[in-house]
Amino acid sequence: MARLVLQNVILSDAQTKDLRETRNLRRIARYADKALAMNDDEFKRNYRVTKAFFHELCQELEPLMQTPKRKSDISTKYKILVALSFFATGSYQRLVGSSLGTPMSQQSVSRSLRDVSGALNSPRILQKYIKFPQTQQDRNSIKRRFYEKFGIPGVIGCIDGTHVAIVRPAENEERYFNRKHFHSRNVLIICDSDLNILSVDASFGGASHDSFIWNQHPVKDHLMQLINAGEFAILLGDSGYAQREYMMTPIVDAAAGSPEEYYTKMHVTARNTVERTIGVLKNRWRCLLGHRVLHYHPDVAAKIINACCVLHNMCNRAHIIVEDDENLDNGNISRPRSVDVEPVQQERSGASIELQRGVEARANLVRQLWVARGAR
């Protein structure tokens, strides 16, 4: 008798669980249908992409994500919707029991984020959408666009670092505590003149200086090889980077009306491209904004940052515009950035052949721009 009662209880629990899962799946399908029933403007406001882009993204990521095996597993399409909503807002509140109706626990939202971010971090996707130009033809194309817009020859990209706040890590906390007194990833970004991200490195904690991160970056060695081979290819960076033949920095306190001031004004105008790139990136994917904090392990946060950079470039390719970027205050736009120049100062106190060559290369560029100033 007792065995029969126990069997009935187990059966009843299983039926209740199946019923709950069935109802949950129906709600998920209903809410997904509700999202896709939005007009394109409303969908774009909520998910920062168009519906056509969303469907193309699903097709591209589906082979890279685990296929649902159980009836209760969340579909790939719905995971991508959830991830886009989080990337766009940085908030769980809209996702957990909201009127937009994502009937999921925070744990389920986190699993969806990990799955989608993992797919966007796959080598195939990263190499397709974020790539520093490797061929002469690609480099010349970027140089030409920079010259047409800003009048500086040889520019292959602009470089800067930006902090993305993360929750205080349980381990190696000191690696992530930055000079602005919060925990972060210090993300190196190189962009072209059209706000496309050519390279991103989110692997360093906020305590690392921009110049330290750059010195570990493979693009640095690549540019050195190009310079040694006789190609004029330069990045534009702020004074936190060391002046090199391949890295042009501003000339601090240049005399008014001098060729050096003229060069620095052109440099600052062109280098603002990377600040605009970071601004558009963070305005589109607001989980990266300063007042948001990624509540994840630093390694997971780095994947989320990379994923947002991939989506940024994909949106650029699809000509999806962020209309309200002028309202953004992300720490990089419309105000001077605090630059720690200690590594550069230490280097200047020694006899650096690289520095001397870099200063000579910049002086040549200053003269070239000054002579050509009347032609533009």
MARGUTI-225559 format. One record per residue (C-alpha): residue in three letters; y, z, x. Coordinates in steps of 0.25 Angstrom, whole numbers, plus 2048, in hexadecimal, padded with zeros to 3 digits. Last residue first. Example, Ala and Ser with C-alpha at 12.3 -4.5 7.8 and 13.67 -1.06 7.14 Angstrom:
SER7FC81D837
ALA7EE81F831
This chain:
ARG91C73E8AD
ALA9217368B9
GLY92C73F8BD
ARG92374A8C1
ALA91B7418CA
VAL9217478D7
TRP9207558D3
LEU9127548CE
GLN90D74E8DB
ARG9157588E3
VAL90F7648DB
LEU90175D8DD
ASN90275D8EC
ALA90776B8EC
ARG8FA76F8E3
ALA8F17688ED
GLU8F87708F9
VAL8F677D8F2
GLY8E877A8EF
ARG8E57768FE
GLN8EC783902
LEU8E478B8F8
GLU8D77858FD
ILE8DA78790B
SER8DC796908
ALA8E379E913
GLY8E47AB90C
SER8EF7B2903
ARG8EE7A78F9
GLU8E07AB8F6
GLN8E37B98F2
GLN8EF7B48EA
VAL8E57AA8E2
PRO8DB7B58DF
GLU8E77BF8DA
VAL8ED7B58D1
ASP8EA7BC8C4
VAL8F07B48B9
SER8F67BA8AC
ARG8F77AE8A3
PRO9057A989E
ARG9077A888F
SER90679D885
ILE8F779B886
ASN8EC7A288E
GLY8EB7B0888
ASN8E57AB87B
ASP8F07AA871
LEU8EE79F868
ASN8F779A85D
GLU8F978D863
ASP8EA78A863
ASP8EB789854
GLU8E777A852
VAL8DA77A85A
ILE8D676C85A
ILE8C8766859
HIS8C9759861
ALA8B9758861
ARG8B9758871
ASN8C3764870
CYS8BA76B867
MET8AE769870
ASN8B776E87C
HIS8BA77B874
LEU8AC77C870
VAL8A777D87E
CYS8B2787882
CYS8AE78F876
ALA89F78F87B
ASN8A3793889
ILE8AB79F884
ILE89F7A387B
LYS8967A2887
ALA89F7AB88F
ALA89F7B5884
VAL8907B5884
ASP8907B8893
PRO89B7C3891
HIS8927CA887
TYR8987C8879
HIS8A37CE871
LEU8AD7C3874
VAL8BB7C9872
ARG8C67C286A
HIS8D47C686D
GLY8D57BD879
LEU8CF7B1872
LEU8C17AB875
CYS8BB7AE867
ARG8C77A5863
TRP8C0798865
ARG8CB78E862
ASN8D6796866
LYS8CF79A873
LEU8CB78C877
VAL8D9787873
GLY8E079187C
ILE8D678F887
THR8D9780887
ARG8E8783886
GLU8E878C892
VAL8E0781899
THR8EB777896
ASN8F678089B
ARG8F277B8A9
ALA8F976E8A6
THR9067758A2
VAL90577F8AE
HIS9027758B8
MET90E76C8B4
LYS9177788B4
THR91177C8C2
TYR91376E8C8
TYR92276D8C4
GLU92477B8C9
GLU91E7778D6
PRO92676A8D7
SER9327748D6
GLY93C7758CA
ALA93B7848CA
ALA93478A8D6
ALA92578C8D4
ASP92279B8D1
VAL9137998D0
ILE90D78B8D4
PRO9037888C9
THR8F47868CD
MET8EC77A8D0
MET8DD77B8D3
TYR8D67708DA
GLU8DD7708E7
ARG8DE77F8E5
GLN8E878A8E0
ALA8E07978DD
TYR8DF79A8CE
GLY8E77A58C7
SER8F379C8C9
ASP8EF7948BD
GLY8E67888BD
LEU8E77798BD
LEU8DA7728C2
ILE8DA7678CC
ALA8D375A8CF
PHE8D87518DB
GLU8CB74A8E0
GLY8C974A8EF
ALA8BA74E8F0
ASN8BF75C8F5
ILE8C775D8E8
LEU8BB7598DF
GLN8B27638E6
MET8BC76E8E5
LEU8BD76B8D6
HIS8AE76C8D4
ASP8AE7798DC
LYS8B977F8D2
VAL8B17798C6
PRO8A57828CA
HIS8AD78F8C7
GLN8AC79B8D0
ASN8BA79A8D5
TRP8BF7988C7
ILE8BA7A58C2
PHE8C07AC8CE
SER8CE7A58CB
ASP8CE7A98BD
HIS8CB7B88C0
SER8BF7BF8BC
ALA8C17CC8B4
GLY8BF7C48A7
GLY8B07C18AA
PHE8AB7B48AF
SER8A17AA8A8
ALA8AB7A389F
ASP8AD7978A7
VAL8B278A8A0
SER8B477C8A5
LEU8BA76F8A0
ILE8C0775893
ASN8C776A88B
LEU8D676D889
ASP8DA75F88A
SER8E0760898
ASP8D376589E
CYS8CD77389E
ILE8C877E8A8
ILE8C578C8A2
LEU8C17988A9
VAL8BD7A48A0
ASN8BF7B28A3
ARG8B67BA89A
SER8BC7C6894
HIS8BD7D5894
PHE8CB7DA892
HIS8D67E089B
LYS8DF7D489D
ARG8DA7D48AC
ASN8CC7D18A7
PHE8C07DA8A4
TYR8B47D18A5
ARG8AE7D48B2
GLU8B07E38B1
GLU8A77E48A5
ASN89B7E18AE
GLU8917E58A2
ALA8947E9894
PRO89F7DF892
ARG8AC7E288B
VAL8AD7D887F
ILE8B27CA884
ALA8C07C4884
VAL8C27B6889
HIS8CB7B5895
THR8D17A7899
GLY8D07A08A7
ASP8D87948AB
ILE8D67868B0
CYS8DC7788AE
GLY8D476B8B0
ILE8D275E8B8
VAL8E175D8BC
GLY8E27518C7
PRO8F174D8C3
ILE8FB7568BC
GLY90374E8B1
PHE9007588A6
LYS8FA75089A
GLU8F77428A1
TYR8F37498AE
PHE8E97538A7
ARG8E374889F
ARG8E173F8AC
LYS8DB74B8B3
ILE8D174D8A8
SER8CD73E8A8
ASN8CC73E8B7
ARG8C374A8B7
ASP8B97438AE
GLN8B97368B6
GLN8B773D8C3
THR8AB7448BD
GLN8A87538BC
PRO8B27578B1
PHE8B07668AE
LYS8A77678A2
ILE8A776F895
TYR8A1768889
LYS89576188D
GLN89176A899
LEU893777890
ILE88B771885
ARG87F76D88D
PRO87F779896
SER87E782889
ASN88A78B887
LEU88D785879
ALA87F788875
GLY88079687A
SER88D798873
VAL886794866
ASP87A79D868
ARG8837A986C
LEU88C7A8861
SER8817A7857
ARG87B7B385C
SER8897BA85C
VAL88B7B684D
SER87D7BC84A
GLN8807C9851
GLN88D7CA849
SER8857C983C
MET8857BC834
PRO88A7B8827
THR8947AE82C
GLY89C7AD81F
LEU8AA7A7822
SER8AE7B2819
SER8A97BB824
GLY89C7C3825
VAL89B7C2834
LEU8A17B683A
ARG8B07B8836
GLN8AF7C683C
TYR8A87C2848
SER8B57BD84F
GLY8B87B485B
THR8BE7AA851
ALA8BB79C855
PHE8AF7A085E
PHE8A97A8853
SER8AA79E849
LEU8A5793852
ALA89979C855
VAL89679F846
LEU896790843
ILE88D78D84F
LYS88379784A
TYR88479183C
LYS880783841
THR87578984A
SER86E78F83E
ILE86C79E83E
ASP85E7A383E
SER8587A9831
LYS84F79D82F
ARG84979F83C
LYS849795848
PRO858792849
THR859788854
GLN85F78E861
MET86B787866
LEU86D77C86F
PRO868771866
GLU87277685B
LEU87E776864
GLU882767864
GLN87F765855
CYS886771851
LEU89276D859
GLU893760852
HIS892767845
PHE89D770849
PHE8A676584E
ALA8A575E841
LYS8A876B83A
THR8B576C842
VAL8B777784C
ARG8BF78484D
TYR8B478C844
ASN8BD79283A
ARG8C978983A
LYS8C177D83D
PHE8B8780831
GLU8C5781828
ASP8CB77482D
ASP8BD76D82C
ASN8BB77181D
MET8B277C81B
ALA8A4779816
LEU89E77B824
ALA8A2789823
LYS89D78B815
ASP88F784819
ALA88E78E824
TYR89179981B
ARG886795811
ALA87C79281C
ILE87F7A0822
ARG87E7A6814
ARG87179F811
LEU86B7A481E
ASN86F7B281B
ARG8697B180D
THR85C7AC814
GLU85C7B781E
ARG85E7C2814
LEU8537BC80C
ASP84A7BC817
LYS84D7CA81B
THR84B7CF80D
GLN83D7C780D
ALA8397CE81A
ASP83D7DB815
SER8357DA808
LEU8297D5810
ILE82A7E1819
VAL82B7EA80D
ASN8207E4805
GLN8177E5812
LEU81A7F3813
VAL8177F6804
LEU80A7EF806
ARG8067F7812
ALA80A80480B
MET800800800
